[in-house]
């Protein structure tokens, strides 16, 4: 009697159990396990090959770096002499020299951006260690380069014209400006480290009010979606620090052009040449920033599934801040000395 009652109960329990179990459960065979392991481990040899490629490229560039820099500096000096010649033509009312002046200034800025300089170092460090939108990667170095031209104009015409300083006094003023700009770069590195450490600190969650969810479609004008969100999510303080760190140090070549044009009485042409020069520098650094951003995005996508990314990104930001501090220290200690007869073309700016 007891067995006849338990049989229907067992059948009912078995039927309920089959409702929660899959009909064809996947079997984890040796082949599936091998495929899963290989799909994870293929990143390691690929990363090793990329590292070897980067090291080989670095050694090759280092072997020919001095010759490359010498060529850049010699070409800059040649272009600078041509710019002076075009200014002399404008002073003699040969206005065809104006077009050649602007063209030469543009290529001077492009070539100047290829050579050594603090702007490229700051942009590369910032975009390597921070996630930025494509628009911000264009705008930030562009504004920083234009600000470098404006700072040269303000430096020359406030000190040379406003205070009527001699060449030796301008050299001393340039020395102080370069010292201050090095301190700004170091301060920006400290700010990067501080922001990273602040983001790693656990935050206390407090709920003050509850707002109902917002309902909208793809064509509504609420502003909660669209292209502008990608730009506005960035830290504007950090971006402003990058712009100031790049633009606070005026270009020595631009200062020479402005001083010479001021001596000839064709200040407007000198200012136009400096801003055209800044435009060439801005376009070159903007191309570099887009390349650095693309490399960073590819690297993050390559190792996106790895658990090491949670600590690798903050570590990279802290390392970038330390590198900027060291770079600022080198700049501060290697500022070109004051010249009593005035400055001439310096290697990079």
N, C-alpha and C positions, 0 to 999 in steps of 0.2 A: 504493500500500500504506500509506503514511504517512497519507494523507488519510482512508482508511477506518477507521483506528484512532482518529484524533483526533475524528471526528464523534461517536461514542458518548460520549467523555469530555466534549466540549463540551455535549452534551445533558444529561448527568448533573450537570454544574456549574450549568447553567441551572435545572434542577429544584430543586437545593439552594438556589439563590439566591431562588427564589420562595417558599420556606418562611419566609424571614426578612423578606420585604417584604410590606406590607399589600396586600390585594387592591384596595382603593379608597382610595388615599392622598388626604388632604384637600388641596384646592387653595386656596392663600391668595390669593384674588381681591381686587380693590380694594374691594369691598363689605365683606368680612370685616375687612380692615385698618381701614376707616373705623369699623365698629362697635366694634372693640377700642379704638381711640383715643378714641371718644366715651365708652365705658364707663369709661375712666380719667379723662377730663378733665371730666366733669360735676361732680366734687367741687369744682373750682376756682371756678366761678361760684357754686355753692351756698354755699361758705365765704365768698365775697365778700359775698353777700347777708346772710348771718348776721352778718358783721362790721359791715356798715352798720346792721343792725337793733340790734345791741348798742351801737354808737356813738350812734344816735338815742335809744335808751332812756337811755343814760348822760347825754346832754346834757339830756334832758327832766327826768330825776331831779335833775340838778344845778341846773336852773333853779328847781325848787320844793323843793329840799332844806332850805333854811333855814326856810321856812314849815312844812314837815313836822316838822322837829326842834323848832321852837317849840311846835307843837301837842302833840307827845309829852311835852315837858318840862312844859308847863302842865297837861296831863292827869295826869301823875305827881304834881305838887304837889297838885292837887285830890284825887286818890285818897289821898295821904298824910295830908291833913287829915281826910278821912273815917275813915281808919284810927285816927288819934288820937282822934277822936270816939267810935268804937266801943270803944276801950280805956277811955275815960272812962265809957261806959255800963256796961262790965263792972265797973269799979271801984265803981259805984253799984248793983251787984247786978242789973243789967238784962241777964240772960244771953242775951236775944235778940240782943244786939250781938255775941256770939261768932260766930254764924253769918255775920252780915254782915262781921265782921272777917276771917274766913277767905276768904269770897267776894271781898271787896275786895283782900285780899293776893294771891289767885290772879291776878286781872285786873291788878293792879299788876305782878306778875312777867311776865305776857304782854306788857304794854305796854312794860315796861322792856327786854325782849328785842328789841322792834322798834326801839327807839331806838339811839343810838350806844353801843358797848361793845366791850371787848377780847375777850370770849368769842366773839362772832360772827366777829370778824376772825381769831382763831386757828383756829377750826373750819373756816372757809371756805378759808383758806390750806392747812391740813393736808389736807383732803379733796380739794382741787383738785390737789395735787401728789403724793398717795399713793393707791395702790389699796387700798381697804378693803372688807370684807364689809358687807352690809346690817345685820347685827346689831351689828358694831363701830361703824358710823356712827350707830347709835341709842344704844349703851351709853356710848361715850366722852363725847359732850357732855352726856348725861343725868347721869352721875356727876360731871362737872366742875361743872355747875350746882348739884347738891346739895351738893358740897363747898364751893361759894361761900357757901351758907347756913350750913353748919357752921363755916366759918372766921369768919363774922360772930359766931356764938354764942360761939365760943372767944375771939375778940378782945374782946368786951364783958365776958364774965363772968370771964375770967382777969385782965383789966386793971382793969375797973371794980369788980368784986366782990372778986376775989382780992387785988388790990393797993390797992383803994379810991382810985383815981385820980380827979381832978377832970376837968371837961369840957375844960379847956385841955390837960391832960396826955394825955387821950384823943385830942385832935386831933393832938398831936405824935406819939403812937404810930401813929395812922392814917397820918400823913405818911411815917413810916419803913416801914410795911407796904406802902404803895403804891410806894415807891421799890424795895423788895426784889422786889415782884411784877413791876415793869418789868424788873428785871435777870433774873428767871426767864424772862420772855418772850424777851428777847434771847438768853439761854443756850439756849433751845429752838431758836431760829433758827440759832444756831451749830451745834447738834447736828444739825439737818437737813442743813446744808451738809456737815458732816463725814461723816455717814452716806452721802450721795450720792457724795462724792469717794472714800470707801472702797469703795463698790460698783463704781466705775469702774476701780479698780486691778486689773490682771490677777492672778489667783490661780494659785499653783503647785499642780498636781494631783498628789496622792500617794495611792496605793492601798495600804492596810495589810492589808486582808483582803477576801475575797470571800464574800458571803453568798448562799446559794441563793435563787432566786425563790420568793416566797410564793404558794401556790395557795389561792384561796378563791372562794366564790360570792357572790351578792347578799345572802344572809341570814346570813352568818357574823358572829360578834361579835368580830372581831379588832381593830376600831377603825381599820382602814386606809382606811376610806371613810365618808362620811356628812356630816352638817351641821357637826359640830364641827371638821372639818379646816379649813374656810374661816375659822373664827374663830382657830384656834390658829396658822395660818401667819403672822399679822401680828406685827409687832415690838412686843412688850409694853413695851419701854423707851420707844419713841416715844409709844405710847398713854398711858403713865403721865405722860410729860412734858406731853402735851396737857391731861390732867386737872389736873395741878398748876398749869400756866400759867393755866388758867381759874379754878380754885378758890382760888388763893392770895390773890387780891385781894377782900376782902369788899365786899359791896354797901353803899353809904352809906345807902340807904333802910332796909335791914335793921338797920343799926347804930342808926339813929334810933328805930326801933320797939322794939328791945331796950332801949335806954337809957330810953325813956319808960315801958315796961312794968316795968322794974326800979324806977324811981322810984315807980310806983303800987303796987308789991308784987304784981303779977300776971305773974310771970316766965314761968309755963307757957304762958299765952296768947300772950305775945310770941314764945316759941320756936316755938309752933305756927304763928303767923302768918308767921314768917320761913321755915319749911320749906315752907309752902304757897306762899309767894312764890317760893321756889326751884323748886318743882314747875312753876309756870306758866312760869318762865324756861326750865326744862329742856325742856318740851314744845315751846316755840317754837323753841329752838335745834335740837332734834332734827328738827323739820320742815325747817328750813333745811339741816341736814346731809344729810338724805335727798335734798333737791332738788339740792344741790351734787354729791352722789355720782352721781345719775342723769344730770346734765349731763356729768360727766366720763366716765361709761361710754358715753354716746352719742357723745361726741367721739372717744374712743378707737376705738369701732366704726366711726365715719365715716372716720377716717384710718388704720384698722388695717393696711391693705395698703401704706401708704406707708413708704418706707425712712427718712423723716425722724423716725419715732417713736423710733428707737433713740437719737437724741441729743436729741429734743425733751423727753422725760420727765425725764431728768436735768437738763436746762437749766431746766425749770419748777420742779423741786425746789430748785435752787440759787437761782433768782430768788425763790421763796417764802421761803426762809430769809433772804435779804437784805431782803425786804419786812418780815418779822417783826422783824429787827434795827432797821430804820428806825422801825417802829411803836413798838418798845420805847424807842427813844431819845426819840421825841416824848412818850410817856407819862412817861418819867423827868424830862423838862424841864418838863412842864406839870402837875405834881402840884399840887393845890389847897393853897395856903399854910396854915400853922398858924394857927388862930384861938384867941385867948385865952379867948373866951366859948363855945367849942365849935363843932362843925361843924353845918351845916344841909344841906339837900338839894343834892347836886351833880349836875351834868349828866352822867348816865351813870356806870356803874361796871363 
